Amino acid sequence: MLELCANKISDISALSTHPPLLVHLGLGYNNISFIGDYITGDIWPSLLSLDLSNNNLTDLLDVVQKFSTLPKLRYLVLTGNPLTLIPGYRGYIIDNLHCLTILDDIRISADEKHHFKGLARRREYILDEAKVMLEVKYLKGLPVPEEVKNPDDQPEFPVIERLYFVQFMFPAEHSNQASIFHILHDDLEDIRTVSEHHDSALETQSAIMGYSQTSEAHTPGGQPEIKRVNNLSSALPQESGVSAGISGEEEKIREGQEVTTGEHCLQLAPVNTDTKPWAEVIEMNWQTNLVRDDLIVLRDFFKQGMNISVIEQVVLCFPVEPECNACSPTSTKDKKTTSPPTKSDKKKKKETSPQELRREPPQLNTLASFHIPLTVFLDGEFEFSSVFTKQMDSTQSTPASDNSEDAKALRGSSKNTKKGKIKDDKKGKDKKPESKSKKNDSQLTSDEMSPTEPRLFEMQVAVRLHHWTTAVDSLKEKEEKNKAQEVENT
């Protein structure tokens, strides 16, 4: 019996030089990522128990192939390794290692052996990737917007579009990240010769057409200039109207985050639900499936947990300014003949042609943030579901205000109209009703100043790790992937 847990071991080749006759070998909580031919039946013929938990093993097919040569292996522990996140992890091991009785401290039943029968012959279905499902059921108790509380007191413009969504910070897809390739010297010489022929062809073509062309992609030394792009988003064109006027908080919401855990730097990207308008109970009923092939990053992400946020998106809409018709030539005869529009004509215009609105860039406000612990997926569980709650003030929502010139102009015009109305009202009123109006104003201000009761916010969220319960699930998943590829191709 040999126990070597928590010793930061990454190379186990030394164990196979003079292997002792062991019944149990404990190598848990180390940095082992490669087994090779160092744990096989030729080296450990009497091994009954093997503990490789909490290492960095990712290749399920290779691990199972080596363990299948251990003739007496009965007890195996692999929890905490990235390969345990693969959907067919448990079924593939059970159908290959027939003598195994306990896997990850769970006894293998006869039903499991029956359900996973035949999975060992479907090696092509075992991929080194994991699938995680995110789900949001409902949102309840969000702060009531001001335009919903007092719709009559709101100005005509700006028109407010207020939407809500939930944001998950999840590891970014590995395929979207830039890769750095090492070019061999011989390949670089071939590239240079090809580029020289290409440049000479361009020079001859430019001489024929009568103009000279300079190459800006080469340095004076003749070697191609290689530019390294650290931020992929800076090299891509920005969409118009999105990057302008974004605050620091909105940049964090829109862009990803980098979180350092141990030796790895996790690059997290936002995954947003569908947007929904305000309601007392917002039925989201949203779910999505995320597939990741970097199992070590996903394992480290489950260790640290996932952050989620409830975000309010406010868009202010202003009327489009009509084009100036003063420059258009019109005769005096036409001006005299044209009659002013009647009320019926105005109603028809309102019904037939709604006014065009110009949308401002969205304002994002984080109303609540929560942390989801996901270590249960490393302990053999497959689902986490919970209802998150938080006390919210009714004034926590983003006020419908804007500092743009359009908003200031609209405010000024509304103030002037209100002042004119107040002056006209004061001329036709006596002093006695004025005192009543003052009392009413004081009562309104006292009501507005009264503290509002906090609202209890609720949100139901579920996170599931996809896994196979029978061998038939592998066929179903293969069919789903084929259908998805056909849809993409069409």
N, C-alpha and C positions, 0 to 999 in steps of 0.2 A: 504494500500500500504506500503510495507516494502522493503527497499533497503539496502542490507548488502554487497555490492561488495567491493573487495580488502581489506578484513579484516583477511586474512590468516586462514579462517575457514576450519577445516577438519572434524569436527563432528557436525551434524545438529540434533542430538537427542533432544537437549534442546528446539528446536522450537516446538516439538510435545507435550510438557507437557501441556502448556496452549496456544494453537494456536489461534491467533486472526482471525477474519473473514476478510480475505484478498482477493483482486482482482488481485494484482500483487505482486510477490515475486522475488526479485533480489539477486542472490547469485553468480554473475559472478566474475572472477578473484580471486578465492579462491583455496584451496587445497582439495576439496571434491573428494573422490574416491569411496565412497560407499553411496548409498541412503537408502537402507533398506526399512522399512515401514514408513518412516518419510515424504514422499511426496506421499500421496495417496488421493483418494477421500473422505475417512472417516475423514481425518484430515483437508483437504482443499477443501470443497465442492463448494466454490464460486470462486475458482482460475481461472482467465481468461488468465493471462500472467505469464510466468515463464522464467527467465533468469538464466541459469547455464553455461554460456560461460566461456571458458578458465579455466576449472578445470581438474581433472584427471580421468574422467569417461571412462571406457574401455568396460564394459559389455553391449552391445547394447540390447540383449534380455531381460535382467533384467530391464534396464531403461525403455524400451517400455512397459513392462508388468505393471510397477508401474504407468506410465503416462496414461495408458489406463483406469485407474480407475477414472481419473479426468474428471467429466462429462461436465464441462464448459470450458475446456482449448481450447483456440483459437490461442494463440501466444506462440511460443517456440523458444528459442535460445540456441544452443549447440555448436556453432563454437569454435574452439580452443581446444576441447576435443579430446583425442586420438581415440575415437570411430567414429568420423567423417571421419576417413581415411578408414574405412571398405567399400568395394565396394557397398554393398547393403544398406548403411546407410539411405540415403534419401528415397528410395523406400519403405523400410521396415517400416519406421515411417509413411509415407503417407498412406500406406495400412492398418495400424493398428489404427491410430488415425483419424477417419473419420471426427470428428468435427473440426480438425485443419485447419486453413486457411493460416497461415504464418509460415514458418519454416526457421530459420536463415535469417530473413529479406527478404525472397523471397516468394512471394505469390504462393500458390499451385494452379496450373491450373487444369482444367477439363481433359486436355490431360494427365497430369502426373498421375492423379488418375486412368485413363483408362489404361495407359501403365503398371503401377505397380499393377494392379488388380491380386489377387491370390498369391502375394508374402508373405502375412502374414501366409499362410498355409505351407510355405516351411521353417520352422525354422531350419531344418537340414542343409540348404545351407548357413546360416548366420554364418560365422566363424570370430573369433576375430583376423583377420589378414588383412594386406594390401599388395597390389602389385604395384610396381613402375617399369616403363619401362624407360630405358636409351637408347639414340640413338645418334649416330654420323654420319652425312651425308658425310662431306668431310673435307680435310685439304688442304690448299692452301698457297703457298708462303714460304715453308720451306727453310732454307739455303741450297744452292747447295753444295753437298759434293765435296771435292777436286778431288776425283777419277772420278767424272763426268765432272768437269771443264777441267781438264788436264789429260785425260786417258793415253796419250803417255808418260808423265813424271813420271808415277808411277812405282815403282819396281815390279818385278814379284811376289815377296812375301814380306809381308804377303798378302793373298787375303782377301779383306775386305767385310764383309756382314753387310750392314747397313739397319736397319729396324726401323719403327716408329709405335707408338701406343699411345692411350689416356688412362689415368688412372683416375678412379673415386674413391674417398674415401667415402665409404658407410658403414653404421653400420653392424657389423659382425653378422652372424647368431647366434641366441641364442642357438640353439642345439649344436653348435660346442664348446661352452664354458663348462668348467668343473663345475659340481654341487657338493655341499657339503651336505651330508645327515646326519641327526641326528639318531643315533642308540639307541634305548631304552635299559634299563638295562636287561630286560628279553631276548630281542633279542640277546644282547651281550653274555649272559650266554649260549644261544643255540649255538651261533657261536663258543664259547670256547669249548663246549662239542664235537661239530662236529670236530673241529680242533684237539682235543686231540685224538679222535678215529682215525682220519686220520694219526696223527703222530705215534701212536702205531702201526698201520698197516704198515707204512713205516719202522719202526724199525724192526718188525718181518720179513719183506721182505728183508731188508738189512742183517739181521743175517743169513737168509737162503742162500743168495747169497755170503756171506763171506766178506762183507765190511760194514763199519759204515758210517752213513749219519748224518750230523749235520744240524739242521734247522737254517738258517740265517735270517728268517723272523720273529723271535720272540726275544723279549728282555729277560734278565735274570729273570725278574719278572713273566714270563709266559704269559704276555699279548701281543697281536699282535701289532707290530710296525706300526703306521700309518704315512705315508710320505705325506706331502702336496706339490703339484707341483703348483707353481704360474705361471710359464711360460710353457704353453703346448708344445710349439715348442722345448724347451730344453729337454723335455722327449722323444721326437720322434727322430728316426734316421734321420740324414741329408743326402740328396742326394749327391752323389759324384760329385765333380766338380762344385758345385753351391755356397757353402758357402766360398770357398777359394778366397781370394783376393777381397773381397767386401768392398767398401769404405763406409763412414758414410752416404753419400747421397744415395747410392744404398741400404743400409739397410733400410732407410726410405721408399724407393720406394717399396722394396720387402715386408717388414713387415707392420703391421698395426700401427695405432696411437691411443693414448688415449686422448680424449678431454673432459675436465670437463665443464659442463654447468649447473649451478644451483646446484641441489642436486645430479645429476646423472653424472656418468663418462661414456662417450660414447666411446666404443671400435670400431674403424673404421678399416676396412680391404680394401685392394685395389681390385678394379674390373677393369680389363684390357680389352681393345678391341683386335681384331685380329691385328697382325703385318702386315705392308705393306711396300714394298720398296719405295724408294724416287721417286717422280714425281712432276711435276709442280702443278698438281691438283691430290691429292690422293683421289680416290673415296672409302670411308670407307664402307658406307651403312651397318653399324653395329647396332644391337640393342639386348637388353637382358631384361628379366623380372626377378625382384628380389622380393621375397615374405618374409615378416617379420611379426612375430607374437607378438613382443614386441612393442606395439603401443605407449607406453609412450616414449620409447627411440626414436622411429621414429618421434614422434611429436617434441621432443626436438631437433632432428637433423634438421628438417625442419626450426625450429626457427633460428638456427645458420647458415644454408646454407651448401653447398657442395663445396669442393675444387676439381678441376680437373687439370691435368697436361698433357702436350705433351712431350713424352719421346722418346729419340733416343737411340737405342740399337745397339752397334757396337761389332762385333765378328771378331777377327783376326784369320786367318787360316794359319797354317804353314805346310810345307811338312813333311810327316812322314819319319823319318830317316830309310834307308834300313838296314836290318840285316847284320851283319858282316859275310862275307863268307870265311874269312881267316882261321877260325878254321875247316872248312869242308875239309875232306881229298880228294884231287884231284891228280891224277897222272900226271906226266910230259907229258905223251903221249897225254892225253886229252887236255892239254894246247896247245900243238903243233898243234894238228889237228883242234882245234876250230878256225874258221876264224872270224875276226872283223865284227860287224854288219854293213850292208850297210845303205844308206840313206832311201831306201824303207822300210827296216825293222824297222827303227826308226819311220817312218811315220805310219806304221801299228800299232806299239805299242802305239803311241799317240792316234790313233783313237779308238783302241779296249780297252785299259786299261788306264783310266784316273788316274792321280796321286792322291794317298790318301792324305787327309789333316787332320791335327789335329786342333781342334777348341779350342781356349782359352775361359775362362769364359767371359760372356758378360759384356761390359762396358755400364753403363746407365747414360744418361745425360738429365737433365730436361731443355727443350728448352723454355717452357712458362708455366705459371700457372695462373689460373683464379678462381674466386669465383662466385658461382651461388646462388642467393637468392631464397629461396624456401618457404617463408612465404605465398606466394599466395595459396599454398595448404591448409593452415589453415584458409584462408578467403573464401573458397568455390570454388576456381578455380581448374582445373584438368590438366593444361598443361602449361609448361614453355618452350619457344623456343627462341633462340637468336643466333646471329652470333658474335663471339668474335674475336677481332682484336688486333694485337700487332706489333710494329716495331721491326724487327729482323736484326742484322748484318749478313752479309754473312759468317763471320768467327765464328759464334756462334756454329756451329756443332762441334762434337768431332773430333779432328785431328786423323788421322790414324797413331798413334804412339804407341809403346809399349816398356817397359823397360825390357822385358824378355830377357833371354840369346839368344833365337832363333832370336829375332829381332836385337839384337846387332851384332850377327854373320853375319846375312844377310846384315846389313848395312855396316859392315866392308868389306865383300866380294865385295859389290857393289862399295864402295869407291875405293878399290884397282883396280878393273877393269876400273873404270873411270880414275884413275891416269895413268894407263898404256896406255890407249887410248890417253890421253892428251899428254903424252911424245912422243908417236909415231907420233902424228899430228904435234908437234912442230919441230921434226927433219926434216920433209919434207916440212916445210913452211918457207917463208922469213919473214922479220921484218914488211914489209908493211901490209900484210894481218893480222898480229898480232894486229896492231893498230885498224884495222877495227873490229876485234873480240872484242877488248876492248870496242869500242864504242857501239857495239851491246849489250855487257854485261851491260854497264851503262844504256842503254836505257831500258833493261829488268828490271833492279832493280828499275829504276824510275817508270816504269809502275806498278811494284808490290807494290811499296810504295804508289801509288796513292790511296786515300780513296775510298772505295766502297760504293755504294748507299745502304741504308737500304732497306730491303724487307718488305712488308706489309703482315703479316701472318693472315689468316682467318680460322675460324673453326665454323661449324654449329652444335649445340648441342640442343637436346630436351629432356626434362624430363616430363613424364606423370604419373599421379596418376589414376590407374584403377578404374572405377566406372560403375555401371549398369545404363543403360538408360531405360530398360524395364525389366519386370519379366522374359522374355525369356532368358535374359543374364545369369541368375542364372543356367538355364538348360545347356546352352552352356559351362559355366565354369565347371560345374560338369562333363560333358562329356570329356572335355579336361583333367581334373585331372584323370579320369578313364583311358584314353588312356595313359597318362604319367606313371601311375602305372603299366599298362600292359607292357609297354616298359621296365621299370625297372626290372620287374619280369622275363621277357624273357632274 
